Amino acid sequence: MKKSVYVPAVLCSALIATGCSENNKPEQQQTPAHTQNELTKPVVYQVFTRLFGNTETANVPWGTKEQNGVGKFADFNDAALKGIKELGTTHVWYTGVLHHALVGDYTDYGISQDDPDVVKGRAGSPYAIKDYYDVNPDLAVNVTNRMGEFSQLIERTHSHGMKVIIDIVPNHVARNYQSLGKPKGVEDFGAQDDTSKTYDKNNNFYYVPGQSFQVPTSTTYTVLGGKAHPLADGFFDETPAKWTGNGARASKPDINDWYETVKVNYGVKPDGSYDFAQLPNDYKDKDYRAHYAFWEDKELPDSWYKFRDIALFWLDKGVDGFRYDMAEMVPVEFWSFLNSSIKMQKSDAFLLAEVYNPLMYRAYIQQGKMDYLYDKVGFYDTLKAIMQLKQPANSIFDAHQSVLDIEKHMLHFLENHDEQRIASPDFAGNARWGKPAMVVSSLISRAPTLLYFGQDVGEDGSENAGFGTPTRTSIFDYIGVPAHQAWMNNGKFDGANLTQEQVALRDYYKAIMSLNSLPAVVGGEMSALNLVGSERVVGFTRSLGQQSVYVLSNFSEQPQTITVNLSKAQLGENTLLNDLLENHTPQLKAHPQGATFTLTLDAFSSAVLTNKASNE
């Protein structure tokens, strides 16, 4: 194995627990970052770091940070972290921490200016990383001490009993990548590339020899919304042109391409063939230590080592794990190499990947050694269709069944930075739709849950920030987030400016997330309940040992009355069911085959019924 330029302070390993999946096939010998033996399921709170503490409300389209404000690391004070913890959070995903390209002048600090022709928005995309060994200067009160301020945030987060996740974006980097923070001996991406070749195994980028990059043009888009900037001239100096981040090979990419980024080369030739060793198929059943050993004597593309060193650098800074952007655009073998290296340094590192191809889920978990993947294409998309009244409520079971053998590795969410806000007109138009959906999403399986900041107070994403369109809170521009700002209350984080409806919604989210410590929810088996009376209601039970939890959720704007038929196996020795979430008190009617009960659920209401106390 190539010697790392960056040497981690700690190198350790741990014994791996093994188990069998529901289809009785051996599951990979891998323990996720959070195991069933712990007291609660993981809850990831995603926060867009530069927006979280921003108190400005001007919200000028394409506004500067002086006009629209920008949040800081320091805004995550004890009150803020306490409020995040109240939602059951175990891991805080600080989005946008790494130094990415932005339209701002930090030349007084030795940082080169970025060209707005290759920056999306004014604040810039957090997925166009300019320096992997530094943090975004926008986020620091004292720019010179920006790394120190992030280290203090890590310490504060840990002191509140939560772990820290940041993004790693392995598929692409900013067109203007220049690292000021790199350790001694580390070379920038592309520093040693042979730019006369389209491809070379140890080139970090792909090239279009003999051609210069041309800024994409469009009749529907104007850089910075037409506002003046000395570098906004339709030109960016890059010769030869590099392939664009989404794989576009033209020297002039399309306006819809990821033109602000360039694609990283992992030894995948232009024809799609691989220029590195293949991982044997049986490694899907081996633990990370075996994977680590497999790669030790292999000669691998330079980009593999660069990203390994980056990940180990941040682990040594106190970061507890990573969310990997567009992981499926990078070969599975690289993930085996990277994640096994990470686990050797920090065996409980939390590794979450954005993967949208269901056919590749098991490969990225088993061979790639991911802890968790987004369950979007199946679970989220189905749940969204249910919320929009396009599918019956019980269609969620088909989505769940499709990943039953890997369900504890599939992260559930209703919102994140890529998705529409629930309260936006294009999604549900009403934050109350999130109540039954959150109950089902959180309680149906052993999957961890992700919450997006502002979701619990009904943020609707309606602000016109500049780049892009509303319904999603902008990740490209400086903007205030009104519903979240009401909870923030100018840095007091006491919710004093929330409406009664918003307070009730946040309390409901807290109540749902508190159920993650129930043994049946942490590790119980799921079975669908037999119910009649409404296709807008879904019901299931989770059972572990002596504890059973019966979940019923109404995806309707009107009350629904349903009758539930429990089998003997589902009933157990129950004679009385108590609601842990609302105030339903069903009366069981026993019969030789089990029991029945009838229940009326109000609009967007749920019942979480149990026969045992939470500590049993």
Steps between C-alpha positions, in 0.01 A plus 500: 500500500622845418628678807265772620636852505261579783562268798201459737560531871310183583470169321264244648260223414210327667339158503212481259158371596332284239142409434256365246256698292130430482536287187741273691792589276817588689530876534840660454717485811461864578365693790343834407611804693199445725398148610189337637673461837489875553204664665366698206498511123718762333336835430692726263420872517610667177567869531605734224775663702507846341121536527439364850606803707413773249266758654469735202157511334551725195518203260608699197527272193871448424576706811848529647581371845494861619142533370360159587728387781690179558512263796818406683644199683464706818121518457479137610507596866389283790136605460503408131664163560260427784210568263650270238551229761133528604405344166676178596805590294801271524700644207510856364575521129657842451446564128728745321793497745783441255639797308308516175499748214305819580459854369675695773827679553737336748819607326614672822535148642696365204194332345456543125174641371259262329356585160118534514482357148580161657320543832134416546332767709686765697580294810594205279422131494632304801572221252759698303787457746790740453719382789455162667732595786321818604157626604273760344626847603141629493430293811764654724475808720878528477598380154860442604381262772237325287638151561518566873137614504394178329700296751316681780168412334602133491579518871168670583307243298676216678434660838127478424527127432483523121746404229615704199457411131632705209480455123762337283440555127721245323354523151600858423675813625466870420647615169722736697633244751790650697585374848661742744441274800660182371760340728865507407576256220143486366455599136187656354271304272640517149842634602683209334250421224617441144256740335594385150296183561124463527561230758785361704463269800673744733350818360251648745286643218387423145596746225395625158849548349544794267179675609430770755204502737205714395245633747154359424238742373124512522218736407333429835794550738714804582797479736413655840159592363663768289665681791844639422822326598850567359556131419155437348616526140403163353858374513686256725861412425541121479723347235467222418137466599414238761200269499210643698390352834205302367722343233426741214799484266450813287729798546181708520258321733125552496348746744330205672829315552694530825724750325628654824685174570743262331478122517760308700671202335504176702659284234184461293602522136291705255352175363381408851754224567695494827872563544525343848461164670151354528363407840418126514129431534535315830623820667136601544502263796831621647555772757682830453829358627505246218424776251779713642745210464389435141604848384831519687718362219307649206620788282202731484413825322634813666150638571428205731787596728416869492146440626615249759738758643224763501261275693762399756597867546144592603461197725810614683340843541215338693242444226304179562390409150411608150212542263622409152356704213399309185683188612365288215703704250819361656597129469401262780862383530611849601246497783631165621847658514392830658248370752721219622779755551260719696372213713857396582550844652150543647295181509177680595528767229156582355505452121194615305482496120277664243412214263187502285533178299323217686688242295821623661382527862638167615831548322565832672406356840667162473801553273525878555466475879249783536308514825194671353349603166217738416171309462366749247401321180294245690389623839509880474348515153218267606432690820490827305247348258287391798514851645392642163205255489640326193532157666321317783668507837580129506716531186784587737533129579616417146773763526607364837494140378735580211787569745397267780835321508690831541234715670716595799748658256240716320467853637149649503421868447217731400714805428861579421680769303422331167129445562199728512377621836187314613314830547587624150208507253677261265526232770213495752430869561446437871758399761238289681539238227838434653345368821373158384788473255756558775335238721513239223848598381651487848324195642456253215850350515846502655604767249647823639316828445615831357339833593572821308523825694172692488300187417365474855356854487349483153750691287357526146807601295313781323781756495640611163868496586642533149643189337239228462132511585305500829350192675850394607690714747784646293842340529656749258427845645492706818147489634296499819278203587185656654338212691837391634581862594180510706627206706849650511368828649815704435732243649298402807374181333194494725223497237349818642399629155335180382125483447298260714470268201878500452559431870258208482672363189845515659367333816351226283835441329670479840240248617550284190877502528488411869351164397832401340615362834223238514660155466237393248579806288878461531508135399152351461354311206229671295175350377209672330173530690176373348271803502183600317315827462737735317775483239641822646606320820803275529567270796785276610648346812858481624579226750806402702485258792211591727444841341273575207425840349196550275522799267203648314527820293232697317615663173179695456369850567185342646449264796511132408344210689664163460469152646819309577514123507786359709614143459589296806868551422455876477282514809718302737373532856367853452180606668560875506676732255634843596574779251853637532447785253146634520197408712335203334360229728377209286289227654617153406238239418654156531394206285648153435715625209634806688326832560355805327464865585350803333668837503424846362807698400471876454649670193877433480476312829689189609478247777808325640357233726703277726448225750823555694684789657791645304758357740385140469 
